[in-house]
Amino acid sequence: MDNHALLVTPPETGAVGRMMQRLGRNYVVLFNGRHHCTGTLWEGRYRTFWWTAKHYVLRCCRYIELSRVRARIMHDPVA
């Protein structure tokens, strides 16, 4: 897939930034070791968006769930 989205509800201010920092420090090391790669996992800095409208959050959930189907990775988004 050429793009990825993550929908999170942080419990406090700054929690998403700390989570992404931990991912960058820990998961990337494991991923690079497993796949014999070096460097960063992502091309650029992550971006955050703050959504308060419930209908837009639902649209984002649908987009994330259906992205695997659109990429032809899966036939059924529920599976």
PDB file of N, CA, C and O in Angstrom:
ATOM      1  N   MET A   1       0.845  -1.178   0.000  1.00  0.00           N
ATOM      2  CA  MET A   1       0.000   0.000   0.000  1.00  0.00           C
ATOM      3  C   MET A   1       0.884   1.233   0.000  1.00  0.00           C
ATOM      4  O   MET A   1       1.947   1.251   0.622  1.00  0.00           O
ATOM      5  N   ASP A   2       0.443   2.247  -0.692  1.00  0.00           N
ATOM      6  CA  ASP A   2       1.264   3.447  -0.798  1.00  0.00           C
ATOM      7  C   ASP A   2       0.931   4.506   0.239  1.00  0.00           C
ATOM      8  O   ASP A   2       1.619   5.524   0.325  1.00  0.00           O
ATOM      9  N   ASN A   3      -0.107   4.283   1.023  1.00  0.00           N
ATOM     10  CA  ASN A   3      -0.415   5.229   2.094  1.00  0.00           C
ATOM     11  C   ASN A   3      -0.979   4.464   3.287  1.00  0.00           C
ATOM     12  O   ASN A   3      -1.495   3.355   3.150  1.00  0.00           O
ATOM     13  N   HIS A   4      -0.870   5.070   4.430  1.00  0.00           N
ATOM     14  CA  HIS A   4      -1.362   4.431   5.645  1.00  0.00           C
ATOM     15  C   HIS A   4      -2.025   5.489   6.510  1.00  0.00           C
ATOM     16  O   HIS A   4      -1.647   6.660   6.477  1.00  0.00           O
ATOM     17  N   ALA A   5      -2.998   5.076   7.269  1.00  0.00           N
ATOM     18  CA  ALA A   5      -3.681   5.970   8.189  1.00  0.00           C
ATOM     19  C   ALA A   5      -3.856   5.252   9.514  1.00  0.00           C
ATOM     20  O   ALA A   5      -4.058   4.039   9.558  1.00  0.00           O
ATOM     21  N   LEU A   6      -3.778   6.000  10.566  1.00  0.00           N
ATOM     22  CA  LEU A   6      -3.944   5.472  11.913  1.00  0.00           C
ATOM     23  C   LEU A   6      -4.922   6.383  12.631  1.00  0.00           C
ATOM     24  O   LEU A   6      -4.713   7.595  12.685  1.00  0.00           O
ATOM     25  N   LEU A   7      -5.956   5.834  13.169  1.00  0.00           N
ATOM     26  CA  LEU A   7      -6.958   6.614  13.886  1.00  0.00           C
ATOM     27  C   LEU A   7      -6.831   6.287  15.366  1.00  0.00           C
ATOM     28  O   LEU A   7      -7.067   5.150  15.775  1.00  0.00           O
ATOM     29  N   VAL A   8      -6.464   7.269  16.166  1.00  0.00           N
ATOM     30  CA  VAL A   8      -6.277   7.054  17.604  1.00  0.00           C
ATOM     31  C   VAL A   8      -7.027   8.113  18.395  1.00  0.00           C
ATOM     32  O   VAL A   8      -7.267   9.218  17.907  1.00  0.00           O
ATOM     33  N   THR A   9      -7.387   7.769  19.602  1.00  0.00           N
ATOM     34  CA  THR A   9      -7.982   8.710  20.543  1.00  0.00           C
ATOM     35  C   THR A   9      -7.032   8.805  21.725  1.00  0.00           C
ATOM     36  O   THR A   9      -7.007   7.917  22.577  1.00  0.00           O
ATOM     37  N   PRO A  10      -6.250   9.875  21.782  1.00  0.00           N
ATOM     38  CA  PRO A  10      -5.255   9.972  22.851  1.00  0.00           C
ATOM     39  C   PRO A  10      -5.896  10.243  24.207  1.00  0.00           C
ATOM     40  O   PRO A  10      -6.859  11.003  24.301  1.00  0.00           O
ATOM     41  N   PRO A  11      -5.364   9.623  25.250  1.00  0.00           N
ATOM     42  CA  PRO A  11      -5.907   9.837  26.591  1.00  0.00           C
ATOM     43  C   PRO A  11      -5.502  11.180  27.190  1.00  0.00           C
ATOM     44  O   PRO A  11      -6.127  11.654  28.139  1.00  0.00           O
ATOM     45  N   GLU A  12      -4.455  11.794  26.635  1.00  0.00           N
ATOM     46  CA  GLU A  12      -3.972  13.078  27.162  1.00  0.00           C
ATOM     47  C   GLU A  12      -3.184  13.805  26.085  1.00  0.00           C
ATOM     48  O   GLU A  12      -2.793  13.207  25.083  1.00  0.00           O
ATOM     49  N   THR A  13      -2.959  15.066  26.288  1.00  0.00           N
ATOM     50  CA  THR A  13      -2.195  15.878  25.347  1.00  0.00           C
ATOM     51  C   THR A  13      -0.769  15.352  25.245  1.00  0.00           C
ATOM     52  O   THR A  13      -0.119  15.095  26.258  1.00  0.00           O
ATOM     53  N   GLY A  14      -0.290  15.195  24.022  1.00  0.00           N
ATOM     54  CA  GLY A  14       1.074  14.737  23.796  1.00  0.00           C
ATOM     55  C   GLY A  14       1.234  13.235  23.686  1.00  0.00           C
ATOM     56  O   GLY A  14       2.323  12.746  23.387  1.00  0.00           O
ATOM     57  N   ALA A  15       0.156  12.495  23.927  1.00  0.00           N
ATOM     58  CA  ALA A  15       0.258  11.026  23.921  1.00  0.00           C
ATOM     59  C   ALA A  15       0.556  10.484  22.530  1.00  0.00           C
ATOM     60  O   ALA A  15       1.307   9.517  22.400  1.00  0.00           O
ATOM     61  N   VAL A  16      -0.012  11.081  21.490  1.00  0.00           N
ATOM     62  CA  VAL A  16       0.233  10.594  20.131  1.00  0.00           C
ATOM     63  C   VAL A  16       1.688  10.823  19.738  1.00  0.00           C
ATOM     64  O   VAL A  16       2.313   9.954  19.130  1.00  0.00           O
ATOM     65  N   GLY A  17       2.216  11.971  20.077  1.00  0.00           N
ATOM     66  CA  GLY A  17       3.619  12.253  19.783  1.00  0.00           C
ATOM     67  C   GLY A  17       4.563  11.279  20.466  1.00  0.00           C
ATOM     68  O   GLY A  17       5.535  10.822  19.863  1.00  0.00           O
ATOM     69  N   ARG A  18       4.279  10.960  21.723  1.00  0.00           N
ATOM     70  CA  ARG A  18       5.114   9.991  22.443  1.00  0.00           C
ATOM     71  C   ARG A  18       4.997   8.600  21.834  1.00  0.00           C
ATOM     72  O   ARG A  18       5.984   7.870  21.741  1.00  0.00           O
ATOM     73  N   MET A  19       3.778   8.236  21.418  1.00  0.00           N
ATOM     74  CA  MET A  19       3.583   6.928  20.793  1.00  0.00           C
ATOM     75  C   MET A  19       4.376   6.836  19.485  1.00  0.00           C
ATOM     76  O   MET A  19       5.034   5.827  19.230  1.00  0.00           O
ATOM     77  N   MET A  20       4.316   7.870  18.666  1.00  0.00           N
ATOM     78  CA  MET A  20       5.038   7.860  17.397  1.00  0.00           C
ATOM     79  C   MET A  20       6.548   7.864  17.634  1.00  0.00           C
ATOM     80  O   MET A  20       7.300   7.255  16.873  1.00  0.00           O
ATOM     81  N   GLN A  21       6.984   8.542  18.678  1.00  0.00           N
ATOM     82  CA  GLN A  21       8.411   8.548  19.011  1.00  0.00           C
ATOM     83  C   GLN A  21       8.864   7.143  19.418  1.00  0.00           C
ATOM     84  O   GLN A  21       9.936   6.697  19.008  1.00  0.00           O
ATOM     85  N   ARG A  22       8.058   6.447  20.218  1.00  0.00           N
ATOM     86  CA  ARG A  22       8.396   5.079  20.598  1.00  0.00           C
ATOM     87  C   ARG A  22       8.411   4.145  19.392  1.00  0.00           C
ATOM     88  O   ARG A  22       9.278   3.280  19.278  1.00  0.00           O
ATOM     89  N   LEU A  23       7.456   4.325  18.504  1.00  0.00           N
ATOM     90  CA  LEU A  23       7.448   3.525  17.275  1.00  0.00           C
ATOM     91  C   LEU A  23       8.727   3.753  16.489  1.00  0.00           C
ATOM     92  O   LEU A  23       9.354   2.807  16.013  1.00  0.00           O
ATOM     93  N   GLY A  24       9.108   5.013  16.357  1.00  0.00           N
ATOM     94  CA  GLY A  24      10.309   5.350  15.602  1.00  0.00           C
ATOM     95  C   GLY A  24      11.575   4.798  16.223  1.00  0.00           C
ATOM     96  O   GLY A  24      12.524   4.470  15.512  1.00  0.00           O
ATOM     97  N   ARG A  25      11.599   4.694  17.515  1.00  0.00           N
ATOM     98  CA  ARG A  25      12.807   4.203  18.192  1.00  0.00           C
ATOM     99  C   ARG A  25      12.846   2.683  18.319  1.00  0.00           C
ATOM    100  O   ARG A  25      13.907   2.076  18.172  1.00  0.00           O
ATOM    101  N   ASN A  26      11.704   2.069  18.588  1.00  0.00           N
ATOM    102  CA  ASN A  26      11.684   0.635  18.886  1.00  0.00           C
ATOM    103  C   ASN A  26      11.283  -0.232  17.703  1.00  0.00           C
ATOM    104  O   ASN A  26      12.020  -1.144  17.330  1.00  0.00           O
ATOM    105  N   TYR A  27      10.137   0.035  17.115  1.00  0.00           N
ATOM    106  CA  TYR A  27       9.642  -0.824  16.045  1.00  0.00           C
ATOM    107  C   TYR A  27      10.542  -0.785  14.819  1.00  0.00           C
ATOM    108  O   TYR A  27      10.781  -1.815  14.188  1.00  0.00           O
ATOM    109  N   VAL A  28      11.037   0.387  14.485  1.00  0.00           N
ATOM    110  CA  VAL A  28      11.880   0.501  13.293  1.00  0.00           C
ATOM    111  C   VAL A  28      13.155  -0.325  13.445  1.00  0.00           C
ATOM    112  O   VAL A  28      13.620  -0.920  12.472  1.00  0.00           O
ATOM    113  N   VAL A  29      13.718  -0.373  14.625  1.00  0.00           N
ATOM    114  CA  VAL A  29      14.907  -1.186  14.874  1.00  0.00           C
ATOM    115  C   VAL A  29      14.590  -2.666  14.642  1.00  0.00           C
ATOM    116  O   VAL A  29      15.361  -3.384  14.004  1.00  0.00           O
ATOM    117  N   LEU A  30      13.457  -3.107  15.163  1.00  0.00           N
ATOM    118  CA  LEU A  30      13.052  -4.507  14.965  1.00  0.00           C
ATOM    119  C   LEU A  30      12.761  -4.797  13.494  1.00  0.00           C
ATOM    120  O   LEU A  30      13.180  -5.831  12.972  1.00  0.00           O
ATOM    121  N   PHE A  31      12.054  -3.902  12.831  1.00  0.00           N
ATOM    122  CA  PHE A  31      11.718  -4.080  11.418  1.00  0.00           C
ATOM    123  C   PHE A  31      12.980  -4.140  10.564  1.00  0.00           C
ATOM    124  O   PHE A  31      13.123  -5.029   9.724  1.00  0.00           O
ATOM    125  N   ASN A  32      13.896  -3.193  10.778  1.00  0.00           N
ATOM    126  CA  ASN A  32      15.135  -3.175  10.006  1.00  0.00           C
ATOM    127  C   ASN A  32      15.970  -4.425  10.245  1.00  0.00           C
ATOM    128  O   ASN A  32      16.573  -4.953   9.311  1.00  0.00           O
ATOM    129  N   GLY A  33      16.013  -4.903  11.485  1.00  0.00           N
ATOM    130  CA  GLY A  33      16.756  -6.122  11.774  1.00  0.00           C
ATOM    131  C   GLY A  33      16.160  -7.338  11.101  1.00  0.00           C
ATOM    132  O   GLY A  33      16.881  -8.196  10.592  1.00  0.00           O
ATOM    133  N   ARG A  34      14.844  -7.406  11.101  1.00  0.00           N
ATOM    134  CA  ARG A  34      14.155  -8.546  10.492  1.00  0.00           C
ATOM    135  C   ARG A  34      14.296  -8.555   8.969  1.00  0.00           C
ATOM    136  O   ARG A  34      14.414  -9.615   8.355  1.00  0.00           O
ATOM    137  N   HIS A  35      14.283  -7.371   8.371  1.00  0.00           N
ATOM    138  CA  HIS A  35      14.300  -7.276   6.905  1.00  0.00           C
ATOM    139  C   HIS A  35      15.660  -6.844   6.351  1.00  0.00           C
ATOM    140  O   HIS A  35      15.787  -6.554   5.162  1.00  0.00           O
ATOM    141  N   HIS A  36      16.652  -6.802   7.202  1.00  0.00           N
ATOM    142  CA  HIS A  36      18.014  -6.429   6.806  1.00  0.00           C
ATOM    143  C   HIS A  36      18.044  -5.085   6.079  1.00  0.00           C
ATOM    144  O   HIS A  36      18.639  -4.952   5.009  1.00  0.00           O
ATOM    145  N   CYS A  37      17.387  -4.093   6.686  1.00  0.00           N
ATOM    146  CA  CYS A  37      17.320  -2.737   6.123  1.00  0.00           C
ATOM    147  C   CYS A  37      17.990  -1.765   7.085  1.00  0.00           C
ATOM    148  O   CYS A  37      18.313  -2.109   8.222  1.00  0.00           O
ATOM    149  N   THR A  38      18.187  -0.566   6.609  1.00  0.00           N
ATOM    150  CA  THR A  38      18.681   0.507   7.462  1.00  0.00           C
ATOM    151  C   THR A  38      17.850   1.750   7.199  1.00  0.00           C
ATOM    152  O   THR A  38      17.155   1.838   6.187  1.00  0.00           O
ATOM    153  N   GLY A  39      17.921   2.689   8.094  1.00  0.00           N
ATOM    154  CA  GLY A  39      17.239   3.963   7.900  1.00  0.00           C
ATOM    155  C   GLY A  39      15.868   4.004   8.544  1.00  0.00           C
ATOM    156  O   GLY A  39      15.494   3.136   9.333  1.00  0.00           O
ATOM    157  N   THR A  40      15.134   5.044   8.179  1.00  0.00           N
ATOM    158  CA  THR A  40      13.813   5.243   8.755  1.00  0.00           C
ATOM    159  C   THR A  40      12.779   4.395   8.042  1.00  0.00           C
ATOM    160  O   THR A  40      12.981   3.986   6.899  1.00  0.00           O
ATOM    161  N   LEU A  41      11.691   4.136   8.705  1.00  0.00           N
ATOM    162  CA  LEU A  41      10.618   3.344   8.123  1.00  0.00           C
ATOM    163  C   LEU A  41       9.697   4.217   7.287  1.00  0.00           C
ATOM    164  O   LEU A  41       9.144   3.761   6.286  1.00  0.00           O
ATOM    165  N   TRP A  42       9.532   5.452   7.690  1.00  0.00           N
ATOM    166  CA  TRP A  42       8.657   6.381   6.976  1.00  0.00           C
ATOM    167  C   TRP A  42       9.482   7.401   6.216  1.00  0.00           C
ATOM    168  O   TRP A  42      10.594   7.739   6.621  1.00  0.00           O
ATOM    169  N   GLU A  43       8.936   7.890   5.118  1.00  0.00           N
ATOM    170  CA  GLU A  43       9.648   8.873   4.301  1.00  0.00           C
ATOM    171  C   GLU A  43       9.770  10.221   4.989  1.00  0.00           C
ATOM    172  O   GLU A  43      10.816  10.867   4.916  1.00  0.00           O
ATOM    173  N   GLY A  44       8.728  10.640   5.644  1.00  0.00           N
ATOM    174  CA  GLY A  44       8.752  11.962   6.268  1.00  0.00           C
ATOM    175  C   GLY A  44       8.107  11.942   7.635  1.00  0.00           C
ATOM    176  O   GLY A  44       7.772  10.890   8.178  1.00  0.00           O
ATOM    177  N   ARG A  45       7.947  13.117   8.166  1.00  0.00           N
ATOM    178  CA  ARG A  45       7.341  13.276   9.483  1.00  0.00           C
ATOM    179  C   ARG A  45       5.853  12.937   9.401  1.00  0.00           C
ATOM    180  O   ARG A  45       5.199  13.205   8.393  1.00  0.00           O
ATOM    181  N   TYR A  46       5.334  12.349  10.464  1.00  0.00           N
ATOM    182  CA  TYR A  46       3.912  12.042  10.483  1.00  0.00           C
ATOM    183  C   TYR A  46       3.119  13.326  10.660  1.00  0.00           C
ATOM    184  O   TYR A  46       3.629  14.321  11.176  1.00  0.00           O
ATOM    185  N   ARG A  47       1.876  13.291  10.229  1.00  0.00           N
ATOM    186  CA  ARG A  47       0.995  14.449  10.367  1.00  0.00           C
ATOM    187  C   ARG A  47      -0.194  14.058  11.225  1.00  0.00           C
ATOM    188  O   ARG A  47      -0.678  12.928  11.156  1.00  0.00           O
ATOM    189  N   THR A  48      -0.653  14.981  12.018  1.00  0.00           N
ATOM    190  CA  THR A  48      -1.830  14.730  12.839  1.00  0.00           C
ATOM    191  C   THR A  48      -2.940  15.691  12.436  1.00  0.00           C
ATOM    192  O   THR A  48      -2.692  16.821  12.016  1.00  0.00           O
ATOM    193  N   PHE A  49      -4.150  15.218  12.573  1.00  0.00           N
ATOM    194  CA  PHE A  49      -5.330  16.029  12.299  1.00  0.00           C
ATOM    195  C   PHE A  49      -6.297  15.823  13.451  1.00  0.00           C
ATOM    196  O   PHE A  49      -6.436  14.714  13.968  1.00  0.00           O
ATOM    197  N   TRP A  50      -6.954  16.882  13.844  1.00  0.00           N
ATOM    198  CA  TRP A  50      -7.892  16.830  14.957  1.00  0.00           C
ATOM    199  C   TRP A  50      -9.304  16.930  14.387  1.00  0.00           C
ATOM    200  O   TRP A  50      -9.673  17.952  13.808  1.00  0.00           O
ATOM    201  N   TRP A  51     -10.096  15.862  14.552  1.00  0.00           N
ATOM    202  CA  TRP A  51     -11.462  15.854  14.051  1.00  0.00           C
ATOM    203  C   TRP A  51     -12.432  15.811  15.210  1.00  0.00           C
ATOM    204  O   TRP A  51     -12.282  15.001  16.125  1.00  0.00           O
ATOM    205  N   THR A  52     -13.417  16.672  15.174  1.00  0.00           N
ATOM    206  CA  THR A  52     -14.436  16.658  16.219  1.00  0.00           C
ATOM    207  C   THR A  52     -15.800  16.262  15.668  1.00  0.00           C
ATOM    208  O   THR A  52     -16.654  15.803  16.428  1.00  0.00           O
ATOM    209  N   ALA A  53     -16.026  16.426  14.371  1.00  0.00           N
ATOM    210  CA  ALA A  53     -17.317  16.072  13.784  1.00  0.00           C
ATOM    211  C   ALA A  53     -17.443  14.545  13.703  1.00  0.00           C
ATOM    212  O   ALA A  53     -16.610  13.877  13.092  1.00  0.00           O
ATOM    213  N   LYS A  54     -18.472  14.017  14.314  1.00  0.00           N
ATOM    214  CA  LYS A  54     -18.645  12.569  14.369  1.00  0.00           C
ATOM    215  C   LYS A  54     -18.787  11.955  12.981  1.00  0.00           C
ATOM    216  O   LYS A  54     -18.274  10.863  12.737  1.00  0.00           O
ATOM    217  N   HIS A  55     -19.469  12.635  12.074  1.00  0.00           N
ATOM    218  CA  HIS A  55     -19.655  12.073  10.735  1.00  0.00           C
ATOM    219  C   HIS A  55     -18.322  11.973   9.995  1.00  0.00           C
ATOM    220  O   HIS A  55     -18.138  11.062   9.187  1.00  0.00           O
ATOM    221  N   TYR A  56     -17.392  12.888  10.255  1.00  0.00           N
ATOM    222  CA  TYR A  56     -16.104  12.821   9.577  1.00  0.00           C
ATOM    223  C   TYR A  56     -15.237  11.701  10.151  1.00  0.00           C
ATOM    224  O   TYR A  56     -14.506  11.044   9.409  1.00  0.00           O
ATOM    225  N   VAL A  57     -15.310  11.483  11.441  1.00  0.00           N
ATOM    226  CA  VAL A  57     -14.579  10.373  12.061  1.00  0.00           C
ATOM    227  C   VAL A  57     -15.078   9.050  11.494  1.00  0.00           C
ATOM    228  O   VAL A  57     -14.282   8.148  11.230  1.00  0.00           O
ATOM    229  N   LEU A  58     -16.384   8.928  11.305  1.00  0.00           N
ATOM    230  CA  LEU A  58     -16.945   7.720  10.715  1.00  0.00           C
ATOM    231  C   LEU A  58     -16.435   7.531   9.284  1.00  0.00           C
ATOM    232  O   LEU A  58     -16.127   6.409   8.884  1.00  0.00           O
ATOM    233  N   ARG A  59     -16.342   8.614   8.513  1.00  0.00           N
ATOM    234  CA  ARG A  59     -15.794   8.525   7.152  1.00  0.00           C
ATOM    235  C   ARG A  59     -14.344   8.059   7.180  1.00  0.00           C
ATOM    236  O   ARG A  59     -13.932   7.283   6.318  1.00  0.00           O
ATOM    237  N   CYS A  60     -13.569   8.516   8.149  1.00  0.00           N
ATOM    238  CA  CYS A  60     -12.169   8.097   8.271  1.00  0.00           C
ATOM    239  C   CYS A  60     -12.075   6.616   8.625  1.00  0.00           C
ATOM    240  O   CYS A  60     -11.224   5.901   8.098  1.00  0.00           O
ATOM    241  N   CYS A  61     -12.946   6.159   9.515  1.00  0.00           N
ATOM    242  CA  CYS A  61     -12.965   4.732   9.861  1.00  0.00           C
ATOM    243  C   CYS A  61     -13.279   3.892   8.634  1.00  0.00           C
ATOM    244  O   CYS A  61     -12.646   2.862   8.403  1.00  0.00           O
ATOM    245  N   ARG A  62     -14.244   4.324   7.857  1.00  0.00           N
ATOM    246  CA  ARG A  62     -14.589   3.591   6.633  1.00  0.00           C
ATOM    247  C   ARG A  62     -13.423   3.570   5.659  1.00  0.00           C
ATOM    248  O   ARG A  62     -13.129   2.540   5.053  1.00  0.00           O
ATOM    249  N   TYR A  63     -12.756   4.715   5.510  1.00  0.00           N
ATOM    250  CA  TYR A  63     -11.613   4.789   4.602  1.00  0.00           C
ATOM    251  C   TYR A  63     -10.526   3.795   5.015  1.00  0.00           C
ATOM    252  O   TYR A  63      -9.982   3.074   4.179  1.00  0.00           O
ATOM    253  N   ILE A  64     -10.221   3.765   6.298  1.00  0.00           N
ATOM    254  CA  ILE A  64      -9.178   2.866   6.796  1.00  0.00           C
ATOM    255  C   ILE A  64      -9.578   1.408   6.585  1.00  0.00           C
ATOM    256  O   ILE A  64      -8.769   0.603   6.125  1.00  0.00           O
ATOM    257  N   GLU A  65     -10.816   1.068   6.920  1.00  0.00           N
ATOM    258  CA  GLU A  65     -11.273  -0.310   6.789  1.00  0.00           C
ATOM    259  C   GLU A  65     -11.326  -0.766   5.329  1.00  0.00           C
ATOM    260  O   GLU A  65     -11.018  -1.920   5.031  1.00  0.00           O
ATOM    261  N   LEU A  66     -11.708   0.116   4.431  1.00  0.00           N
ATOM    262  CA  LEU A  66     -11.853  -0.265   3.024  1.00  0.00           C
ATOM    263  C   LEU A  66     -10.568  -0.133   2.221  1.00  0.00           C
ATOM    264  O   LEU A  66     -10.519  -0.575   1.073  1.00  0.00           O
ATOM    265  N   SER A  67      -9.535   0.458   2.787  1.00  0.00           N
ATOM    266  CA  SER A  67      -8.294   0.647   2.027  1.00  0.00           C
ATOM    267  C   SER A  67      -7.662  -0.677   1.623  1.00  0.00           C
ATOM    268  O   SER A  67      -7.071  -0.772   0.548  1.00  0.00           O
ATOM    269  N   ARG A  68      -7.774  -1.692   2.458  1.00  0.00           N
ATOM    270  CA  ARG A  68      -7.222  -3.014   2.111  1.00  0.00           C
ATOM    271  C   ARG A  68      -7.993  -3.647   0.960  1.00  0.00           C
ATOM    272  O   ARG A  68      -7.417  -4.359   0.137  1.00  0.00           O
ATOM    273  N   VAL A  69      -9.290  -3.388   0.904  1.00  0.00           N
ATOM    274  CA  VAL A  69     -10.104  -3.919  -0.190  1.00  0.00           C
ATOM    275  C   VAL A  69      -9.755  -3.196  -1.486  1.00  0.00           C
ATOM    276  O   VAL A  69      -9.591  -3.830  -2.529  1.00  0.00           O
ATOM    277  N   ARG A  70      -9.641  -1.882  -1.425  1.00  0.00           N
ATOM    278  CA  ARG A  70      -9.296  -1.099  -2.620  1.00  0.00           C
ATOM    279  C   ARG A  70      -7.916  -1.454  -3.154  1.00  0.00           C
ATOM    280  O   ARG A  70      -7.694  -1.418  -4.364  1.00  0.00           O
ATOM    281  N   ALA A  71      -6.989  -1.796  -2.269  1.00  0.00           N
ATOM    282  CA  ALA A  71      -5.639  -2.181  -2.680  1.00  0.00           C
ATOM    283  C   ALA A  71      -5.579  -3.642  -3.128  1.00  0.00           C
ATOM    284  O   ALA A  71      -4.522  -4.136  -3.520  1.00  0.00           O
ATOM    285  N   ARG A  72      -6.719  -4.322  -3.066  1.00  0.00           N
ATOM    286  CA  ARG A  72      -6.838  -5.732  -3.462  1.00  0.00           C
ATOM    287  C   ARG A  72      -5.975  -6.664  -2.607  1.00  0.00           C
ATOM    288  O   ARG A  72      -5.512  -7.705  -3.072  1.00  0.00           O
ATOM    289  N   ILE A  73      -5.772  -6.269  -1.354  1.00  0.00           N
ATOM    290  CA  ILE A  73      -5.074  -7.112  -0.396  1.00  0.00           C
ATOM    291  C   ILE A  73      -6.057  -8.108   0.207  1.00  0.00           C
ATOM    292  O   ILE A  73      -5.707  -9.252   0.501  1.00  0.00           O
ATOM    293  N   MET A  74      -7.309  -7.645   0.388  1.00  0.00           N
ATOM    294  CA  MET A  74      -8.359  -8.492   0.938  1.00  0.00           C
ATOM    295  C   MET A  74      -9.628  -8.309   0.105  1.00  0.00           C
ATOM    296  O   MET A  74      -9.813  -7.288  -0.557  1.00  0.00           O
ATOM    297  N   HIS A  75     -10.489  -9.313   0.151  1.00  0.00           N
ATOM    298  CA  HIS A  75     -11.779  -9.205  -0.542  1.00  0.00           C
ATOM    299  C   HIS A  75     -12.866  -8.682   0.367  1.00  0.00           C
ATOM    300  O   HIS A  75     -13.818  -8.052  -0.095  1.00  0.00           O
ATOM    301  N   ASP A  76     -12.733  -8.939   1.657  1.00  0.00           N
ATOM    302  CA  ASP A  76     -13.769  -8.572   2.624  1.00  0.00           C
ATOM    303  C   ASP A  76     -13.130  -7.761   3.741  1.00  0.00           C
ATOM    304  O   ASP A  76     -12.201  -8.250   4.384  1.00  0.00           O
ATOM    305  N   PRO A  77     -13.591  -6.542   3.997  1.00  0.00           N
ATOM    306  CA  PRO A  77     -12.967  -5.726   5.043  1.00  0.00           C
ATOM    307  C   PRO A  77     -13.158  -6.267   6.443  1.00  0.00           C
ATOM    308  O   PRO A  77     -12.430  -5.869   7.352  1.00  0.00           O
ATOM    309  N   VAL A  78     -14.116  -7.162   6.650  1.00  0.00           N
ATOM    310  CA  VAL A  78     -14.380  -7.725   7.970  1.00  0.00           C
ATOM    311  C   VAL A  78     -13.382  -8.809   8.328  1.00  0.00           C
ATOM    312  O   VAL A  78     -13.091  -9.020   9.505  1.00  0.00           O
ATOM    313  N   ALA A  79     -12.857  -9.494   7.334  1.00  0.00           N
ATOM    314  CA  ALA A  79     -11.963 -10.637   7.572  1.00  0.00           C
ATOM    315  C   ALA A  79     -10.682 -10.242   8.242  1.00  0.00           C
ATOM    316  O   ALA A  79      -9.834 -11.095   8.506  1.00  0.00           O
TER     317      ALA A  79
END
